[in-house]
Amino acid sequence: MSDSAPTTSVAPQVRAARNTLRVLRYLASRSGPVRASTLARDLGLPRSSAYQLLAVMMDEGFLVHFPEVQAYGLSSLLSEIGTSTTRTERLGRLATPLLERLVSGSAVPVVAHLAVLSGSDVMYVARVQGFRAPTTVSRIGVRLPAHLTATGRSLLAGLAASQVTALYPHDRDLIVRAGAGPRTRSQLDRILERTRSDGWADEDGEISADFASVGAAASDSNGYPVAAVGVTFRSEAAGPDARSQLGAAVTTTASTLTSRLAGAR
């Protein structure tokens, strides 16, 4: 008698669930409502199955019907599910075990944090403080100028140039906090260019004197930088080699978070 499990076909319930997700992804990629026949054709679904699936999704509130054009589109329910608060809480829960691992593996005392962009600021949504780590301003809910922080720079480096310009429409008079940091968008552009080249960002004394940070961005399935992993430490505690090691560590952690956001195993 063989020990291997018998090969079985995908259960109908699993196929239906997969097709539901395909419909959601397909409609999200379209600029307007789509006819059922077009959806069935593009997704390779039997027309009768497509109509049944759309009817159930309408009953559950995920789709709306546009009778004038006999087409279907996404409802506001999905945007309500994905509100900013819900997203940041989910990001924090997903990242916290990774931050704990990052802290425990650091050769110098660090505070690890997760930050997201909020306009031209970063907002901290998760934080793990290591043993003997310094007290920092990067507490959950705190906002800081993105162009001065390592996490913010890593996120800005992942944006298109036009998006950075939209956030910083004036080339001069950028905010400085501790008397250091870029004062013009041209200076910031050079920092972001170096960040793209290195794969991680850094800052030293630009948020708080005697403190330094490194950070790297995590992306969603579309390659958009949704959050950044960073560590902060005393400047005197880490020389160039140690900072390079910390930069590699946050890059690895951000890459792991990117995989988790994409649902990769």
Contacts in CASP RR format, 6 or more apart in sequence:
PFRMAT RR
TARGET T0000
AUTHOR 0000-0000-0000
METHOD contacts of the structure
MODEL  1
MSDSAPTTSVAPQVRAARNTLRVLRYLASRSGPVRASTLARDLGLPRSSA
YQLLAVMMDEGFLVHFPEVQAYGLSSLLSEIGTSTTRTERLGRLATPLLE
RLVSGSAVPVVAHLAVLSGSDVMYVARVQGFRAPTTVSRIGVRLPAHLTA
TGRSLLAGLAASQVTALYPHDRDLIVRAGAGPRTRSQLDRILERTRSDGW
ADEDGEISADFASVGAAASDSNGYPVAAVGVTFRSEAAGPDARSQLGAAV
TTTASTLTSRLAGAR
10 18 0 8 1.000
16 53 0 8 1.000
19 43 0 8 1.000
19 45 0 8 1.000
19 49 0 8 1.000
19 53 0 8 1.000
20 53 0 8 1.000
20 57 0 8 1.000
22 43 0 8 1.000
23 39 0 8 1.000
23 43 0 8 1.000
23 53 0 8 1.000
23 54 0 8 1.000
23 57 0 8 1.000
24 62 0 8 1.000
24 74 0 8 1.000
24 78 0 8 1.000
26 34 0 8 1.000
26 39 0 8 1.000
26 42 0 8 1.000
26 43 0 8 1.000
27 34 0 8 1.000
27 39 0 8 1.000
27 63 0 8 1.000
27 72 0 8 1.000
27 73 0 8 1.000
27 74 0 8 1.000
28 74 0 8 1.000
28 78 0 8 1.000
30 73 0 8 1.000
32 71 0 8 1.000
32 73 0 8 1.000
33 66 0 8 1.000
33 69 0 8 1.000
33 71 0 8 1.000
33 72 0 8 1.000
33 73 0 8 1.000
34 71 0 8 1.000
34 72 0 8 1.000
34 73 0 8 1.000
35 69 0 8 1.000
35 70 0 8 1.000
35 71 0 8 1.000
35 72 0 8 1.000
36 47 0 8 1.000
36 50 0 8 1.000
36 51 0 8 1.000
36 54 0 8 1.000
36 70 0 8 1.000
36 71 0 8 1.000
36 72 0 8 1.000
37 47 0 8 1.000
39 45 0 8 1.000
39 50 0 8 1.000
39 54 0 8 1.000
39 72 0 8 1.000
40 46 0 8 1.000
40 47 0 8 1.000
40 49 0 8 1.000
40 50 0 8 1.000
43 50 0 8 1.000
45 53 0 8 1.000
54 63 0 8 1.000
54 72 0 8 1.000
57 63 0 8 1.000
58 64 0 8 1.000
58 65 0 8 1.000
58 72 0 8 1.000
61 75 0 8 1.000
61 77 0 8 1.000
62 74 0 8 1.000
62 75 0 8 1.000
62 77 0 8 1.000
62 78 0 8 1.000
63 72 0 8 1.000
63 73 0 8 1.000
63 74 0 8 1.000
63 75 0 8 1.000
64 72 0 8 1.000
64 73 0 8 1.000
64 74 0 8 1.000
64 75 0 8 1.000
65 71 0 8 1.000
65 72 0 8 1.000
65 73 0 8 1.000
66 72 0 8 1.000
66 73 0 8 1.000
88 116 0 8 1.000
88 123 0 8 1.000
88 125 0 8 1.000
89 125 0 8 1.000
91 114 0 8 1.000
91 116 0 8 1.000
91 125 0 8 1.000
91 126 0 8 1.000
91 226 0 8 1.000
91 227 0 8 1.000
92 114 0 8 1.000
92 125 0 8 1.000
92 126 0 8 1.000
94 257 0 8 1.000
94 260 0 8 1.000
94 261 0 8 1.000
95 114 0 8 1.000
95 126 0 8 1.000
95 218 0 8 1.000
95 227 0 8 1.000
95 229 0 8 1.000
95 257 0 8 1.000
96 114 0 8 1.000
96 126 0 8 1.000
96 128 0 8 1.000
98 229 0 8 1.000
98 253 0 8 1.000
98 256 0 8 1.000
98 257 0 8 1.000
99 112 0 8 1.000
99 113 0 8 1.000
99 114 0 8 1.000
99 126 0 8 1.000
99 127 0 8 1.000
99 128 0 8 1.000
99 229 0 8 1.000
99 253 0 8 1.000
100 112 0 8 1.000
100 128 0 8 1.000
101 253 0 8 1.000
102 110 0 8 1.000
102 112 0 8 1.000
102 128 0 8 1.000
102 229 0 8 1.000
102 231 0 8 1.000
102 249 0 8 1.000
102 250 0 8 1.000
102 253 0 8 1.000
103 110 0 8 1.000
103 111 0 8 1.000
103 112 0 8 1.000
103 128 0 8 1.000
103 129 0 8 1.000
103 130 0 8 1.000
103 133 0 8 1.000
103 231 0 8 1.000
104 130 0 8 1.000
105 249 0 8 1.000
106 130 0 8 1.000
106 231 0 8 1.000
106 233 0 8 1.000
106 246 0 8 1.000
106 249 0 8 1.000
107 242 0 8 1.000
107 245 0 8 1.000
108 233 0 8 1.000
108 234 0 8 1.000
108 237 0 8 1.000
108 238 0 8 1.000
108 242 0 8 1.000
108 246 0 8 1.000
109 130 0 8 1.000
109 131 0 8 1.000
109 132 0 8 1.000
109 133 0 8 1.000
109 134 0 8 1.000
109 233 0 8 1.000
109 234 0 8 1.000
109 237 0 8 1.000
110 130 0 8 1.000
110 133 0 8 1.000
110 231 0 8 1.000
110 232 0 8 1.000
110 233 0 8 1.000
110 246 0 8 1.000
111 127 0 8 1.000
111 128 0 8 1.000
111 129 0 8 1.000
111 130 0 8 1.000
111 133 0 8 1.000
111 134 0 8 1.000
111 136 0 8 1.000
111 138 0 8 1.000
111 231 0 8 1.000
111 232 0 8 1.000
111 233 0 8 1.000
112 127 0 8 1.000
112 128 0 8 1.000
112 129 0 8 1.000
112 130 0 8 1.000
112 229 0 8 1.000
112 230 0 8 1.000
112 231 0 8 1.000
113 124 0 8 1.000
113 126 0 8 1.000
113 127 0 8 1.000
113 128 0 8 1.000
113 138 0 8 1.000
113 151 0 8 1.000
113 229 0 8 1.000
113 230 0 8 1.000
113 231 0 8 1.000
113 232 0 8 1.000
114 124 0 8 1.000
114 125 0 8 1.000
114 126 0 8 1.000
114 127 0 8 1.000
114 151 0 8 1.000
114 227 0 8 1.000
114 228 0 8 1.000
114 229 0 8 1.000
114 230 0 8 1.000
115 122 0 8 1.000
115 123 0 8 1.000
115 124 0 8 1.000
115 125 0 8 1.000
115 138 0 8 1.000
115 149 0 8 1.000
115 151 0 8 1.000
115 152 0 8 1.000
115 155 0 8 1.000
115 227 0 8 1.000
115 228 0 8 1.000
115 230 0 8 1.000
116 122 0 8 1.000
116 123 0 8 1.000
116 125 0 8 1.000
116 155 0 8 1.000
116 226 0 8 1.000
116 227 0 8 1.000
116 228 0 8 1.000
117 123 0 8 1.000
117 146 0 8 1.000
117 152 0 8 1.000
117 155 0 8 1.000
117 156 0 8 1.000
117 225 0 8 1.000
118 143 0 8 1.000
119 146 0 8 1.000
119 167 0 8 1.000
120 145 0 8 1.000
120 146 0 8 1.000
120 147 0 8 1.000
120 167 0 8 1.000
120 168 0 8 1.000
121 143 0 8 1.000
121 144 0 8 1.000
121 145 0 8 1.000
121 146 0 8 1.000
122 143 0 8 1.000
122 144 0 8 1.000
122 145 0 8 1.000
122 146 0 8 1.000
122 149 0 8 1.000
122 151 0 8 1.000
122 152 0 8 1.000
122 155 0 8 1.000
122 228 0 8 1.000
123 141 0 8 1.000
123 142 0 8 1.000
123 143 0 8 1.000
124 138 0 8 1.000
124 139 0 8 1.000
124 140 0 8 1.000
124 141 0 8 1.000
124 142 0 8 1.000
124 143 0 8 1.000
125 140 0 8 1.000
125 141 0 8 1.000
125 227 0 8 1.000
126 140 0 8 1.000
127 138 0 8 1.000
127 139 0 8 1.000
127 140 0 8 1.000
133 233 0 8 1.000
134 211 0 8 1.000
134 232 0 8 1.000
134 233 0 8 1.000
134 234 0 8 1.000
136 208 0 8 1.000
136 211 0 8 1.000
136 232 0 8 1.000
137 144 0 8 1.000
137 207 0 8 1.000
137 208 0 8 1.000
138 144 0 8 1.000
138 232 0 8 1.000
144 177 0 8 1.000
144 207 0 8 1.000
145 174 0 8 1.000
145 175 0 8 1.000
145 177 0 8 1.000
146 152 0 8 1.000
146 153 0 8 1.000
146 155 0 8 1.000
146 156 0 8 1.000
146 167 0 8 1.000
147 153 0 8 1.000
147 156 0 8 1.000
147 168 0 8 1.000
147 174 0 8 1.000
147 175 0 8 1.000
147 181 0 8 1.000
147 182 0 8 1.000
147 188 0 8 1.000
147 191 0 8 1.000
148 175 0 8 1.000
148 176 0 8 1.000
148 177 0 8 1.000
148 181 0 8 1.000
148 203 0 8 1.000
148 206 0 8 1.000
148 207 0 8 1.000
149 203 0 8 1.000
149 206 0 8 1.000
149 207 0 8 1.000
149 213 0 8 1.000
150 200 0 8 1.000
150 201 0 8 1.000
150 202 0 8 1.000
150 203 0 8 1.000
150 213 0 8 1.000
150 214 0 8 1.000
150 215 0 8 1.000
150 228 0 8 1.000
150 230 0 8 1.000
151 201 0 8 1.000
151 213 0 8 1.000
151 215 0 8 1.000
151 217 0 8 1.000
151 228 0 8 1.000
151 229 0 8 1.000
151 230 0 8 1.000
152 201 0 8 1.000
152 228 0 8 1.000
153 191 0 8 1.000
153 192 0 8 1.000
153 195 0 8 1.000
153 201 0 8 1.000
153 203 0 8 1.000
153 215 0 8 1.000
154 195 0 8 1.000
154 199 0 8 1.000
154 200 0 8 1.000
154 201 0 8 1.000
154 215 0 8 1.000
154 216 0 8 1.000
154 217 0 8 1.000
154 225 0 8 1.000
154 228 0 8 1.000
154 254 0 8 1.000
155 217 0 8 1.000
155 225 0 8 1.000
155 227 0 8 1.000
155 228 0 8 1.000
156 164 0 8 1.000
156 167 0 8 1.000
156 188 0 8 1.000
156 192 0 8 1.000
156 195 0 8 1.000
157 192 0 8 1.000
157 195 0 8 1.000
157 196 0 8 1.000
157 199 0 8 1.000
157 201 0 8 1.000
157 217 0 8 1.000
157 225 0 8 1.000
158 196 0 8 1.000
158 217 0 8 1.000
158 219 0 8 1.000
158 225 0 8 1.000
159 167 0 8 1.000
159 225 0 8 1.000
161 189 0 8 1.000
164 185 0 8 1.000
164 188 0 8 1.000
164 189 0 8 1.000
164 192 0 8 1.000
165 185 0 8 1.000
168 174 0 8 1.000
168 185 0 8 1.000
168 188 0 8 1.000
170 185 0 8 1.000
171 184 0 8 1.000
171 185 0 8 1.000
171 186 0 8 1.000
172 183 0 8 1.000
172 184 0 8 1.000
172 185 0 8 1.000
173 183 0 8 1.000
173 184 0 8 1.000
174 181 0 8 1.000
174 182 0 8 1.000
174 183 0 8 1.000
174 184 0 8 1.000
174 185 0 8 1.000
174 187 0 8 1.000
174 188 0 8 1.000
176 183 0 8 1.000
176 206 0 8 1.000
177 206 0 8 1.000
177 207 0 8 1.000
178 205 0 8 1.000
178 206 0 8 1.000
178 207 0 8 1.000
178 208 0 8 1.000
178 209 0 8 1.000
179 206 0 8 1.000
180 204 0 8 1.000
180 205 0 8 1.000
180 206 0 8 1.000
181 187 0 8 1.000
181 203 0 8 1.000
181 206 0 8 1.000
182 188 0 8 1.000
182 190 0 8 1.000
182 191 0 8 1.000
191 201 0 8 1.000
195 201 0 8 1.000
199 216 0 8 1.000
199 251 0 8 1.000
200 214 0 8 1.000
200 215 0 8 1.000
200 216 0 8 1.000
200 247 0 8 1.000
200 248 0 8 1.000
200 250 0 8 1.000
200 251 0 8 1.000
201 214 0 8 1.000
201 215 0 8 1.000
201 216 0 8 1.000
202 212 0 8 1.000
202 213 0 8 1.000
202 214 0 8 1.000
202 215 0 8 1.000
202 243 0 8 1.000
202 247 0 8 1.000
203 212 0 8 1.000
203 213 0 8 1.000
204 211 0 8 1.000
204 212 0 8 1.000
204 235 0 8 1.000
205 211 0 8 1.000
205 212 0 8 1.000
205 235 0 8 1.000
207 213 0 8 1.000
210 234 0 8 1.000
210 235 0 8 1.000
210 236 0 8 1.000
211 232 0 8 1.000
211 233 0 8 1.000
211 234 0 8 1.000
211 235 0 8 1.000
212 232 0 8 1.000
212 233 0 8 1.000
212 234 0 8 1.000
212 235 0 8 1.000
212 238 0 8 1.000
212 243 0 8 1.000
213 230 0 8 1.000
213 231 0 8 1.000
213 232 0 8 1.000
213 233 0 8 1.000
214 230 0 8 1.000
214 231 0 8 1.000
214 243 0 8 1.000
214 246 0 8 1.000
214 247 0 8 1.000
214 250 0 8 1.000
215 228 0 8 1.000
215 229 0 8 1.000
215 230 0 8 1.000
215 231 0 8 1.000
215 247 0 8 1.000
215 250 0 8 1.000
215 254 0 8 1.000
216 228 0 8 1.000
216 229 0 8 1.000
216 230 0 8 1.000
216 247 0 8 1.000
216 250 0 8 1.000
216 251 0 8 1.000
216 253 0 8 1.000
216 254 0 8 1.000
216 255 0 8 1.000
217 225 0 8 1.000
217 227 0 8 1.000
217 228 0 8 1.000
217 229 0 8 1.000
217 254 0 8 1.000
218 225 0 8 1.000
218 226 0 8 1.000
218 227 0 8 1.000
218 228 0 8 1.000
218 229 0 8 1.000
218 254 0 8 1.000
218 255 0 8 1.000
218 257 0 8 1.000
218 258 0 8 1.000
218 261 0 8 1.000
219 225 0 8 1.000
219 226 0 8 1.000
219 258 0 8 1.000
219 261 0 8 1.000
220 226 0 8 1.000
220 258 0 8 1.000
220 261 0 8 1.000
220 262 0 8 1.000
221 261 0 8 1.000
221 262 0 8 1.000
226 261 0 8 1.000
227 257 0 8 1.000
228 254 0 8 1.000
229 250 0 8 1.000
229 253 0 8 1.000
229 254 0 8 1.000
229 257 0 8 1.000
230 250 0 8 1.000
231 246 0 8 1.000
231 249 0 8 1.000
231 250 0 8 1.000
233 246 0 8 1.000
238 246 0 8 1.000
END
